[in-house]
Amino acid sequence: MADPGSSTRGRWLVVAAALLWSSSGFFARAPFFSGWLPAGLAFWRAAFACLILLPMVRQPRWSWKLLPAVLTFAAMNFTYVTALVEGSPANAIWMQSTAPIWVLLAGVFVFRESAHWRDWTLVACCVVGIGLILYFEWRAEQTTGDRNGGVRAVLYGVASGLFYAGVVLSLRQLRTFDSAWLVGLNHLTTAVLLGPLAIQGNAWPSSGTQWVLLAGFGMFQMGLPYVLFARGLRSLPGHEASGIGLLEPLLMPVWVLVAWGIWPAWWTMAGAAFILVGLGLKYVGTRPAKPLTPT
């Protein structure tokens, strides 16, 4: 029988992880980084995350299977931060939150896995949500004539969801590997690959405030939550952890609004509602599910 106290501790650890993960928009859209290229922010986030994650590695192990995992993780980070910086933060997080539909479709059509009605409801809800957001972003571009964001940023967000799904599928092939090693290597590879782009874009902190925010972006928004989430999963069912993880896309636009006054468009909230319904039916239902690690 599960220890109720242990389950409660696990639940609160996952809640804390989701809260910290939800701060990504707060850091990425801070006015102190105005003019910075997304690759620079993504580089520093990964680099500072390594300071927390790499000391936790106990069993490093090499395999060719690590290659798709680290490459898709780096691509996911770049596309997600680009979507955050160039467009609506709310659009970015909700587009990335559609990753489960790509995992599902790959599972059904590539790996011949079975699907539940909740899964197909998720797909339908996400398709409607994405379509709604894309359509009205396109309409807004036609009205304002501004092409520096909008649809392009939404597509970066969709791409981050696709790469996120790639990370999940890759990690399924690495179940026997030490989780701290996988997470640490993913962030280290991201920093190495994005480092040249950050240098090319002159993404070097020039003030104490920038250093503090970048350290917070990497260590407290990215690194520490992985530690808390992993420990919470020791005593918490996967489907419950996934349900709690929905706090991230719900809260991230709130922090951005409170801190920087950036309101999500009404169509973003409407599209997000469809996506939330699909995710809720999948993860808050009774059927156990393997959790997706937030970003």
C-alpha positions in Angstrom: 0.0 0.0 0.0 1.3 3.4 -0.9 2.4 5.7 1.9 -0.1 8.7 1.9 2.5 11.0 3.3 4.9 10.0 0.5 2.3 10.6 -2.1 1.5 14.0 -0.7 5.2 15.0 -0.8 5.5 13.7 -4.3 2.4 15.8 -5.3 3.8 19.0 -3.9 7.2 18.4 -5.5 5.5 18.1 -8.9 3.4 21.2 -8.2 6.6 23.1 -7.4 8.2 21.8 -10.6 5.2 22.9 -12.7 5.3 26.4 -11.0 9.0 26.9 -11.8 8.6 25.6 -15.4 5.7 28.1 -15.9 8.1 31.0 -15.4 9.8 30.6 -18.8 7.8 33.5 -20.4 8.7 35.7 -17.4 12.4 35.3 -18.1 12.3 35.2 -22.0 10.2 38.3 -22.3 12.0 40.4 -19.7 12.7 43.9 -21.2 16.3 43.6 -20.1 16.9 41.2 -23.1 15.3 43.5 -25.7 17.1 43.0 -29.0 18.6 39.6 -28.0 18.4 36.8 -30.4 16.4 33.7 -29.2 19.4 31.5 -29.6 21.3 33.6 -27.1 18.7 33.2 -24.5 18.3 29.4 -25.2 22.1 29.0 -24.9 22.4 30.7 -21.5 19.3 28.8 -20.2 20.9 25.5 -21.1 24.3 26.5 -19.8 23.1 27.5 -16.4 20.8 24.5 -16.2 24.0 22.3 -16.6 25.3 23.8 -13.3 22.5 22.0 -11.4 22.0 18.9 -13.6 25.5 17.7 -14.4 26.7 17.3 -10.8 23.7 14.8 -10.3 25.1 12.4 -13.0 26.2 9.1 -11.5 26.1 6.7 -14.4 27.1 8.2 -17.7 26.7 5.8 -20.6 27.1 6.1 -24.4 25.0 4.8 -27.2 24.2 5.9 -30.8 20.5 6.1 -29.5 21.5 9.3 -27.6 22.1 11.2 -30.9 18.4 11.7 -31.9 17.5 12.5 -28.3 20.1 15.3 -27.8 19.5 16.8 -31.3 15.7 16.9 -30.9 16.1 18.4 -27.4 18.3 21.2 -28.7 15.9 21.9 -31.6 13.0 21.9 -29.1 14.7 24.5 -26.9 15.6 26.7 -29.9 12.1 26.7 -31.4 10.3 27.1 -28.1 12.4 30.1 -27.0 12.1 31.6 -30.5 8.3 31.3 -30.3 8.4 32.9 -26.8 10.5 35.9 -27.9 9.0 36.6 -31.4 5.3 36.1 -30.7 2.8 35.6 -27.9 4.2 33.7 -24.9 0.7 32.1 -24.5 0.8 30.9 -28.0 4.2 29.4 -27.5 3.4 27.4 -24.5 0.1 26.1 -25.8 1.6 25.1 -29.1 4.3 23.2 -27.4 1.7 21.6 -25.2 0.3 19.8 -28.3 3.3 17.4 -28.2 1.1 14.5 -27.0 -0.8 14.4 -30.3 2.4 13.9 -32.2 3.5 11.2 -29.8 0.1 9.6 -30.2 0.2 9.7 -34.0 3.7 8.3 -34.1 2.7 5.5 -31.7 -0.4 4.6 -33.8 1.0 4.9 -37.3 4.6 4.0 -36.8 4.8 1.7 -33.7 1.3 0.2 -34.2 0.1 1.0 -30.7 -3.5 1.1 -29.8 -5.4 4.3 -29.1 -8.2 5.1 -26.7 -11.2 7.4 -27.5 -9.6 10.0 -25.2 -6.5 10.1 -27.5 -8.6 10.9 -30.5 -10.5 13.5 -28.6 -7.1 15.1 -27.8 -6.2 15.1 -31.4 -9.4 16.7 -32.5 -9.3 19.4 -29.7 -5.6 20.2 -30.6 -6.3 20.5 -34.3 -9.2 22.9 -33.6 -7.2 24.9 -31.1 -4.1 25.2 -33.4 -6.3 26.0 -36.4 -8.2 28.7 -34.5 -5.0 30.4 -33.3 -3.3 30.3 -36.7 -6.3 31.6 -38.6 -6.8 34.7 -36.4 -3.0 35.4 -36.2 -3.1 35.3 -40.0 -6.1 37.7 -40.0 -4.3 40.0 -37.6 -1.2 40.1 -39.9 -3.4 40.9 -42.8 -4.9 43.8 -40.9 -1.7 45.3 -39.4 0.7 44.3 -42.2 3.2 43.2 -39.4 4.9 39.9 -40.4 7.4 40.0 -37.5 5.7 37.4 -35.3 2.1 36.1 -35.5 1.9 33.1 -37.7 5.7 32.6 -37.9 6.0 32.5 -34.1 3.0 30.1 -33.9 4.7 27.8 -36.4 7.8 27.9 -34.3 5.7 26.9 -31.3 4.1 24.0 -33.3 7.7 22.9 -34.3 8.7 23.0 -30.7 5.8 20.6 -29.9 6.9 18.3 -32.7 10.5 18.3 -31.4 9.2 17.8 -27.9 7.4 14.7 -29.1 10.7 13.6 -30.7 12.4 13.9 -27.4 9.7 11.8 -25.7 9.9 9.1 -28.4 13.7 9.1 -28.2 13.7 8.8 -24.4 11.4 5.8 -24.6 14.3 4.0 -26.3 16.6 5.0 -23.5 14.6 3.7 -20.5 17.6 1.8 -19.0 19.8 5.0 -18.9 20.3 7.1 -15.9 17.7 9.9 -16.0 20.1 12.5 -14.6 22.6 11.6 -17.3 20.0 12.0 -20.1 18.7 15.3 -18.9 22.2 16.7 -18.2 23.6 15.6 -21.6 20.6 17.1 -23.3 21.2 20.5 -21.8 25.0 20.3 -22.4 24.5 19.4 -26.1 22.0 22.3 -26.4 24.5 24.7 -24.9 27.3 23.4 -27.2 25.2 23.6 -30.4 23.7 27.0 -29.7 26.9 28.5 -28.3 28.2 29.6 -31.8 24.8 31.3 -32.6 24.9 33.1 -29.2 28.4 34.4 -29.9 27.5 35.4 -33.4 24.5 37.4 -32.0 26.7 39.1 -29.3 24.5 37.5 -26.6 26.7 38.4 -23.7 25.3 39.8 -20.4 26.3 43.4 -19.9 24.8 44.0 -16.5 24.3 42.3 -13.1 20.6 42.2 -13.7 21.0 40.2 -16.9 23.4 37.8 -15.2 20.9 37.2 -12.4 17.9 36.7 -14.8 19.9 34.3 -17.0 21.0 32.3 -14.0 17.4 32.2 -12.8 16.2 31.2 -16.3 18.6 28.2 -16.4 18.9 27.1 -12.9 15.4 27.8 -11.4 13.2 27.6 -14.5 14.9 24.7 -16.2 17.4 22.8 -13.9 15.8 22.7 -10.5 12.3 21.7 -11.7 13.8 18.5 -13.4 15.2 17.5 -10.0 11.9 18.2 -8.2 9.8 16.4 -10.9 12.0 13.3 -10.9 11.8 13.0 -7.1 8.0 13.6 -7.2 7.5 10.8 -9.7 9.0 8.3 -7.2 5.8 8.3 -5.2 3.2 9.7 -7.7 1.4 7.9 -10.5 2.4 9.1 -14.0 -1.2 10.2 -15.0 -1.5 12.3 -11.8 1.9 14.0 -12.5 0.8 14.8 -16.1 -2.4 16.3 -14.8 -0.5 18.5 -12.3 1.8 19.5 -15.2 -1.1 21.3 -16.9 -0.4 24.1 -14.4 2.5 25.1 -16.6 0.6 26.3 -19.7 -2.2 27.7 -17.5 0.1 29.8 -15.3 2.8 30.9 -17.7 0.7 33.6 -19.5 -0.4 34.8 -16.0 3.2 35.5 -14.9 3.9 37.3 -18.2 0.8 39.4 -17.8 1.5 40.3 -14.2 5.2 41.0 -14.8 5.3 42.6 -18.2 1.7 43.5 -19.1 1.5 41.2 -22.1 -2.1 40.1 -22.7 -2.9 37.0 -24.7 -5.3 37.6 -27.6 -8.9 36.3 -27.2 -8.3 33.7 -29.9 -5.3 32.4 -28.0 -7.5 31.8 -25.0 -10.2 30.2 -27.1 -7.7 27.9 -28.9 -6.0 27.1 -25.6 -9.4 26.1 -24.1 -9.8 23.5 -26.8 -6.3 22.2 -26.2 -6.8 22.2 -22.4 -10.0 20.1 -22.8 -8.2 17.5 -24.8 -5.2 17.4 -22.4 -7.5 17.3 -19.5 -9.5 14.3 -20.8 -6.2 12.5 -21.5 -4.3 13.1 -18.4 -6.9 13.9 -15.7 -9.0 10.8 -16.5 -8.6 7.4 -14.9 -6.4 5.8 -17.5 -2.7 5.9 -16.4 -0.4 7.8 -18.8 3.3 8.3 -19.0 4.0 12.0 -18.1 5.6 14.4 -20.5 8.4 16.4 -19.0 7.6 20.1 -19.4 10.1 22.7 -20.8 
